[in-house]
């Protein structure tokens, strides 16, 4: 926490993203980080808030990508299991349909 406070004390606009990423990992440093942002000049405050927002956006997008990848993996596994069963059922359905239509067209024997 002291290291984060020291980094926040000398943070510039370029280092705000790195400090924000470190704060995300260490929740106890959030208070120190916010206090340093509030104590800063208004233009630095705005720049740091914007960069922290961008870092949070990137983290949320990365989490969304991981979630979508997991969903795609589960759906692919389901298709691998269920797919052949559906294809087999369709094949049997069309084979029976063709058989009945062929035998329905046959003339009746006297």
VOMILO-99828 format. One record per residue (C-alpha): residue number from 1; residue in one letter; x, y, z. Coordinates in pm, 1 decimal, padded with zeros to 6 digits. Each point is the difference from the previous one (the first is absolute). Last residue first. Layout:
# residues N
SITE   num   residu         xx         yy         zz
SITE   NUM        A          X          Y          Z
...
***
This chain:
# residues 110
SITE   num   residu         xx         yy         zz
SITE   110        X   -05603.0   -05720.7   -05836.0
SITE   109        X    00337.9    00157.7    00092.4
SITE   108        X   -00025.1    00359.4    00110.7
SITE   107        X    00222.4    00237.6   -00187.2
SITE   106        X    00324.2    00110.2    00164.1
SITE   105        X   -00002.6    00371.9    00079.9
SITE   104        X   -00050.0   -00058.4    00372.8
SITE   103        X    00297.2   -00232.0    00006.7
SITE   102        X    00234.9    00269.1   -00126.9
SITE   101        X   -00147.7    00266.3    00232.8
SITE   100        X    00026.6   -00231.6    00299.4
SITE    99        X    00365.2   -00084.1   -00067.4
SITE    98        X    00094.2    00364.4   -00064.2
SITE    97        X   -00160.5    00113.8    00325.1
SITE    96        X    00169.0   -00279.8    00192.5
SITE    95        X    00342.5    00100.5   -00139.5
SITE    94        X   -00075.2    00366.8    00063.6
SITE    93        X   -00081.7   -00063.8    00366.1
SITE    92        X    00292.3   -00237.8    00052.1
SITE    91        X    00245.6    00255.4   -00140.7
SITE    90        X   -00151.2    00277.3    00208.7
SITE    89        X    00031.4   -00211.1    00314.6
SITE    88        X    00362.0   -00087.9   -00084.5
SITE    87        X    00085.1    00367.0   -00058.8
SITE    86        X   -00158.2    00095.5    00332.6
SITE    85        X    00194.5   -00268.5    00186.2
SITE    84        X    00323.8    00095.2   -00176.0
SITE    83        X   -00038.1    00364.4    00109.3
SITE    82        X   -00087.1   -00055.3    00367.3
SITE    81        X    00346.4   -00085.9    00133.5
SITE    80        X    00217.4    00214.5   -00226.8
SITE    79        X   -00257.9    00279.0    00008.1
SITE    78        X    00004.0   -00004.3    00380.9
SITE    77        X    00379.4    00018.7    00005.9
SITE    76        X   -00006.2    00294.2   -00240.2
SITE    75        X   -00259.8    00175.2    00216.1
SITE    74        X    00219.0   -00044.1    00309.2
SITE    73        X    00309.8    00133.1   -00179.4
SITE    72        X   -00193.6    00296.3   -00139.9
SITE    71        X   -00126.3    00083.8    00350.2
SITE    70        X    00353.4   -00017.3    00138.8
SITE    69        X    00133.5    00224.2   -00275.8
SITE    68        X   -00281.7    00248.9    00060.9
SITE    67        X    00091.1    00015.3    00370.0
SITE    66        X    00369.1    00051.4   -00074.3
SITE    65        X   -00083.2    00278.0   -00247.3
SITE    64        X   -00227.9    00164.7    00257.0
SITE    63        X    00273.5   -00012.6    00264.4
SITE    62        X    00239.9    00163.8   -00246.0
SITE    61        X   -00260.2    00266.6   -00075.2
SITE    60        X   -00043.8    00066.7    00372.4
SITE    59        X    00376.1    00035.2    00050.2
SITE    58        X    00028.7    00230.3   -00302.4
SITE    57        X   -00285.0    00215.5    00130.2
SITE    56        X    00159.6    00015.6    00344.4
SITE    55        X    00325.2    00115.2   -00157.3
SITE    54        X   -00184.8    00260.5   -00204.3
SITE    53        X   -00183.0    00128.2    00305.3
SITE    52        X    00328.1    00024.0    00188.9
SITE    51        X    00139.4    00199.3   -00292.1
SITE    50        X   -00296.6    00238.8   -00002.9
SITE    49        X    00014.1    00043.1    00377.4
SITE    48        X    00371.7    00070.7   -00022.2
SITE    47        X   -00044.1    00261.7   -00272.6
SITE    46        X   -00284.1    00171.2    00187.3
SITE    45        X    00194.5    00011.3    00325.7
SITE    44        X    00312.4    00122.6   -00175.2
SITE    43        X   -00203.0    00287.6   -00143.9
SITE    42        X   -00156.4    00071.4    00340.7
SITE    41        X    00332.3    00005.6    00192.2
SITE    40        X    00064.5   -00294.9    00226.3
SITE    39        X   -00131.2   -00049.0    00355.3
SITE    38        X   -00308.8   -00184.7   -00127.3
SITE    37        X    00217.5   -00238.4   -00201.1
SITE    36        X    00230.9   -00065.0    00296.0
SITE    35        X   -00297.0   -00073.0    00225.3
SITE    34        X   -00147.9   -00235.7   -00261.5
SITE    33        X    00325.2   -00194.5   -00022.8
SITE    32        X    00038.5   -00022.8    00375.7
SITE    31        X   -00358.5   -00125.5    00038.0
SITE    30        X    00039.6   -00252.8   -00282.9
SITE    29        X    00321.4   -00140.8    00147.2
SITE    28        X   -00178.0   -00265.8    00206.1
SITE    27        X   -00153.7   -00142.6   -00317.3
SITE    26        X    00340.9   -00114.5   -00130.9
SITE    25        X   -00034.2   -00147.5   -00354.6
SITE    24        X   -00221.7    00284.8   -00121.3
SITE    23        X    00239.2    00246.3    00166.3
SITE    22        X    00290.6   -00145.0   -00199.4
SITE    21        X   -00192.6    00045.6   -00324.5
SITE    20        X   -00080.6    00358.6    00100.6
SITE    19        X    00367.3    00066.3    00071.4
SITE    18        X    00096.0   -00130.8   -00342.6
SITE    17        X   -00273.8    00205.7   -00166.2
SITE    16        X    00100.5    00316.6    00186.4
SITE    15        X    00363.1   -00025.6   -00110.0
SITE    14        X   -00025.0    00216.5   -00313.5
SITE    13        X   -00217.7    00265.3    00166.7
SITE    12        X    00255.2    00041.3    00270.9
SITE    11        X    00035.5   -00183.3    00326.2
SITE    10        X    00241.3    00128.2    00263.7
SITE     9        X   -00232.8   -00028.1    00297.7
SITE     8        X   -00184.8   -00294.1   -00155.0
SITE     7        X    00321.7   -00201.1   -00017.3
SITE     6        X    00078.1    00080.7    00361.7
SITE     5        X   -00353.1   -00095.8    00105.3
SITE     4        X    00025.6   -00322.3   -00201.4
SITE     3        X    00328.3   -00086.4    00167.9
SITE     2        X   -00148.5    00078.2    00340.4
SITE     1        X   -00290.4   -00233.6   -00073.1
***
